Amino acid sequence: MAFTVIIPARYASTRLMGKPLLDIAGQPMIYWTWQNAIKSAATRVIIATESFEVQQACLAMGAEVCLTSDRHESGTERIAEVIERLSLPCDEVIVNLQGDEPMLPPALIDQVAHALMGRHDVEMATLSEPITDLDILFSPHAVKVVTDAKDFAITFSRAPMPWARDAFAEDPKQWPSWPYRRHIGLYAYRAGFVERYVNWPVCELEMIERLEQLRVLWHGEPILVLEALMDAGIGVDTQAELDKVRVKIAGLLNA
């Protein structure tokens, strides 16, 4: 049941420049993400970055790092370069753990990896969790996912999906009778699938939503979406989220 975790850690973030190195409780953000990864059942954890500064910080904390091109448009494209450079086997299960998920539990890394290992009819798996807050439902930073009866993704969007026409027309603050779900930015796929993915043309849906997983659906490949076994914690896309994570991690350290 061996698998590899690769953590894309882009320094030139469009929303928070230098995001992997932003301080959280005296350590760079990437440190906390890496710590959770090495606590999982993964046999290998690799950080992939385009930044010399991030590379040096990761080496200083004892992590394995791969310095990649600065031309990649997505974390999956960055992972594909690592797979090629390290000649990882086509059937190797790769978990894509975003570098801006410093609170994501190791158990969820194991869950998504083992879910893919148990399914030979699927090449890609991910997780989701319930949305119970209207601010999260309407936030473009929280990606929503809609699945079918077999737990395969129908679509992903930054907008509330599906749009509750009658409920929202009556009162935009009324909670619709639909189990909205937030996509957790954690993926498992086989190395050979990643190599195919990067050779597909970029689709318009991916470009307009800025969601790389839409390229997979556009080209007709299924994505298995499982319910996360536990709370995924707070991912960092905004300064407000960074402030929340700083408070939470400091509280855990002082508990």
C-alpha positions, 0 to 999 in steps of 0.5 A, spaced: 500 500 500 505 504 498 504 511 495 508 518 494 506 525 497 508 530 492 507 537 495 507 543 490 509 549 493 509 555 489 512 562 491 509 566 486 502 566 489 497 570 485 494 572 492 499 571 497 506 572 494 511 568 498 505 563 501 510 557 502 514 561 507 509 566 510 510 565 518 506 561 522 508 560 529 515 561 528 515 556 522 514 557 514 507 555 512 510 549 508 513 546 514 506 545 517 504 542 511 510 537 510 509 535 517 502 532 516 505 529 510 511 525 513 506 523 519 501 519 514 503 512 511 506 515 505 513 512 503 516 518 500 514 526 501 517 530 496 516 538 496 516 541 488 517 548 488 520 553 482 523 558 488 530 557 490 528 560 497 523 555 498 528 550 496 533 552 501 528 553 507 525 546 505 532 543 505 534 546 512 528 543 515 530 536 512 525 535 507 526 532 500 525 538 495 525 538 487 526 545 484 522 545 478 520 550 472 517 556 473 512 556 467 507 551 470 500 553 470 497 548 475 500 544 481 499 537 477 503 540 472 509 541 477 508 534 479 508 531 472 515 534 472 517 531 478 514 524 476 518 525 469 525 527 473 525 522 478 522 516 473 517 514 478 513 508 475 506 509 472 502 505 477 505 509 483 500 512 487 501 520 487 498 524 493 497 531 491 497 535 497 497 543 496 502 547 500 497 551 503 494 546 507 498 546 513 492 544 518 490 538 513 490 531 517 495 526 515 489 521 516 485 524 510 492 523 506 491 516 507 484 516 506 485 519 499 491 514 497 487 508 499 481 509 496 485 510 489 488 503 491 482 500 492 479 502 485 482 499 479 476 502 475 479 510 477 485 514 475 483 519 480 480 520 487 479 526 491 475 528 498 469 533 500 466 535 506 459 538 508 458 546 507 454 549 513 456 556 512 453 561 507 459 565 507 463 559 505 457 557 500 458 564 497 466 565 497 469 564 491 475 561 495 471 555 497 470 550 491 464 547 491 463 540 488 457 536 485 457 528 485 452 523 482 449 517 485 456 513 484 460 518 488 463 521 481 464 528 480 459 532 475 462 538 476 466 543 480 465 551 481 467 557 485 460 559 485 454 555 489 452 549 485 447 547 484 443 554 484 437 554 488 433 558 484 426 558 488 430 559 495 435 564 493 429 568 489 425 568 496 431 570 500 438 570 498 440 568 506 435 562 506 439 555 506 436 551 501 434 544 502 441 541 498 447 538 501 452 543 499 459 540 499 466 543 499 472 540 495 478 539 499 484 540 494 487 533 496 488 528 490 490 521 489 492 519 482 497 514 478 503 517 475 501 514 468 495 518 469 498 525 471 503 524 464 497 523 460 493 529 463 499 534 462 498 532 454 491 534 454 489 541 451 487 546 457 480 547 456 475 553 457 472 551 463 479 550 467 481 557 465 475 561 467 474 558 473 481 557 475 480 550 477 485 544 474 481 538 475 475 541 470 480 539 465 480 532 467 472 532 466 472 536 460 476 530 457 471 525 459 475 522 465 472 520 472 474 523 478 472 519 485 469 524 490 469 521 497 466 524 504 472 526 508 473 522 514 474 528 519 475 536 518 480 538 513 482 544 517 483 551 514 486 552 507 490 558 506 488 562 500 487 569 503 490 573 509 484 572 513 485 565 512 492 565 514 490 569 520 485 564 522 491 558 521 496 562 525 491 563 531 489 555 531 496 553 530 498 557 536 493 555 540 494 547 539 502 549 541 500 552 547 495 547 549 
